[in-house]
Amino acid sequence: MTSRQFKDAIYEQIARVGKALASAPRLELLDLLCQGPRTVEVLAQQLGQSIANTSHHLQILRRARLVEAHKDGTFVTYRLAVEQVGTCYVALRQLAETRLLEIEQFTRQLLESRAGLTCVDRETLIERIRRGEVTLLDVRPADEYRAGHLPGALSVPLRQLRDQLDRLPHDREIVAYCRGPYGVMALDAVAVLQDAGFPAARLDEGVLEWKMRGLAVVVGDER
């Protein structure tokens, strides 16, 4: 093998990963799998696509060795192949945020359409939790909470939030979080809480961002 052939072969293999990532649905699938393993059926529902289309995208990710699959009876569960896949996804997202003004514009438009919405940054949240001033609410589905959640967070999935408002204290602010900066469940949760008279804000980070900063994440049902 010549030096040129060696370089061509190496870059072609690296390009396999780039080609697998060059799809909006596949990036969203990776974002979902960063929260924990999922069956194809659940992923299709969360992605808003057919099971056939979702399976097609998952197979491309699998051929690039970015995800793994495990079959249990008639169900196939997918998960990230290694933690570095999640790190790669976040790095790609952050690069896009610094280079593409459209991302900031779309985000600003969404936030401006939610009157009265406030965000809490990580440092402020940690300090206020230590002082017992806030209730931290994880509004993702319960299986995602069990796969990993922020310390002290109470699990109240968005779909159950209206029915469980009585569980929440009225004497302190509630901070809701979901799957990260582009998760909309936390936005919807804040709207529900504010309509019910609760002081509420949103954390624009999720479990993945928390872990990447070296902060603790709790696995299981314990708060």
N, C-alpha and C positions, 0 to 999 in steps of 0.2 A: 504494500500500500504506500502510495506516495504521500507527501505532506499535503498536497491539495486534496487528494481523495480522503485523507483522514479528516481534514477540516470540513469538507462537504458532508461527510457522514455524520460528524458530531452535530453540526448546525441543523442538519435535517432532523435529527432526533429531538433537538431542542424545539424545533419548529412544530413538532407533533403536539407539544403542550400548548404552544401559541395558537395553533389551529383549533384545538379543543376549547380554548377559552374565548375564541372569537365569535361569541354568540350570546346575545342578551339572555335568552332563556337558560342557557347553561351556566352563566354567571349567577343568575338567581337561584338555580338549583344548588350551586356550591354554597351560596349564602344560607339557604335553608338547611343544608347538611352540616354547616358549621354549628347549628343549634343542637344537632344530635341526629342519630340514624332515623331513616324514614322508609316506609314502604313506597312502592311505585304509586299505589292508589292515593296515598296521602299527599305525595309530592305533586301528582297531577292536579289534585283538588286545590292545593295551595298555589300552584303555578297558574291555574286557570286554563289548562290545556288538557287535551285528551290523554288517556293512558298510553295510546300508541305513540303520540308525539313525545311525551315525556320519556318513555322507554327508549326511543331513538336517541334523544339527547344524552340520556344516561349511558347508553352503550358507547357513544363517542367519548365521553369522559372516562369510561372504564377502559377503553382501548388505549387511552393516553396514560393509564395507570394513576388517575387522579382520584377515582372512587373505587370502592370494592362492593361486591354484592354477596348476600347470604340468603339462600333459599330455605324457607321453613314451611313445608307443605306446599300450598298454592301461592304463598306470598313471598315476594322477594324484597329484602331490606337492603338499602344502600347506606353507606357511610363514607366519610373521607378516608382515603387510603392512609394518609399520615397527617400529622398536625401541620406540617409545612404547607400543605395545600391551602389551609385556612389562612396562614401567614401570607402566602402568595396572593390570595384573593384580596386581602386587605391592602397589601402593598400596591396592587394594581388599581384598586379603588382610590387610594390616596393619591396616586400619581395622576389619575384622571381628574380628581378634585383640584389639584394644583395647576393643571394645564388646560382644563376645559371650563370656560366661564359659564357655559350652558348649565352645568350642574348646580352652580350657585344660584343662577337665575331661576331654575325650576324649583329648587328648594325654597328660595325666598317667596316665590309665588304661592307655594303651598302653605307656608307658615303665615303669610299675610292674609290668606283666606280664612284662617282660624283666629278670629278675633279673641283677644284676651289670653292667648297661649303664651306661657313663659317656659323657658328652658333653664335647667340647673346644670352647672358644670360639675365634673367629677370631684374636684377638690372641695368645692362648697358642699356637695352632697355628703362626702365622707365626714367632714367636720360637723355638719348638722345631725348626722346619724349618731355620732359620738355624743352629742349633747342631748340626744333624745328628742329632737325637734321635728322630725319627719317620720312618716310611715312609707317604706319603700314597697312598691307594688309591682310584681311581675305579672304582666297581662298576656303572656304567651300561653299556648296550650300546656296542660299539666305535664305531658310527657317531656316537653322541652325544659320545663322547670326542674323536673327530676334529673334530667341529663346534666344540668349545671345551671346554677343561678347565683346572683349576687348575695353575699352574706346579709342576713337579716330580712331578706325580701319575703313578703307574703304572696303566695300564689292565688291570684284571682283572675282566671282567664277572661278575656274581653267578653266572650259570649255569656258569661255568668255574672258579669259585673253588676248589672242592674238589679239582679236578684240577691246580691250579697252586700249591698251597700250598708246594711245594718251591722255588718261585721267590722266596719271601718270606724276609727275614732274621728270625732269631729273637732278635737281640740288641737290638732296639729296638721300641717300641710302634708298632702299625699304626693309622692313623686312616683310616676309610672314609667316603666321602661319595657322595651320589647326586644327586637332583633338588631338594634343598632341605629345609626343615624338616619337610615331610610325606611325604617319600620313605621308603618302608619297605625299599628294597633295602639301604641302609646298615645298618639294624637287623638284617636277616637276615645280612648279611656279618659283622657283629661277633659274632653268635651262632656262626657257622661257625668263625671265627678263634679264639674263646675255647674252643670245644670241641676244637680242634686244639692248644691249649696256647699260643697267641699272646696276648700282651698287646694288647688292642684297644679302641678307642674310636670314637665317631661324631662327625662334624662336622655340625651341624644347619643348615648353609648349603650352597648349590650354586653353580653357575656364574653363574646369573642374579643372585643376591644379591651375589656377588663383583664382577661387572661394575658393578652399580649403586653400589657403594661406590668405584668408580674404581680398582679393583685389576686387575692384569694377568691376562689369560686367553690361553692358548696354543691356536692352531688347528693341526690336523694331528696327526701321530703323535709329534712330538717332546715329550720331557718338559720 
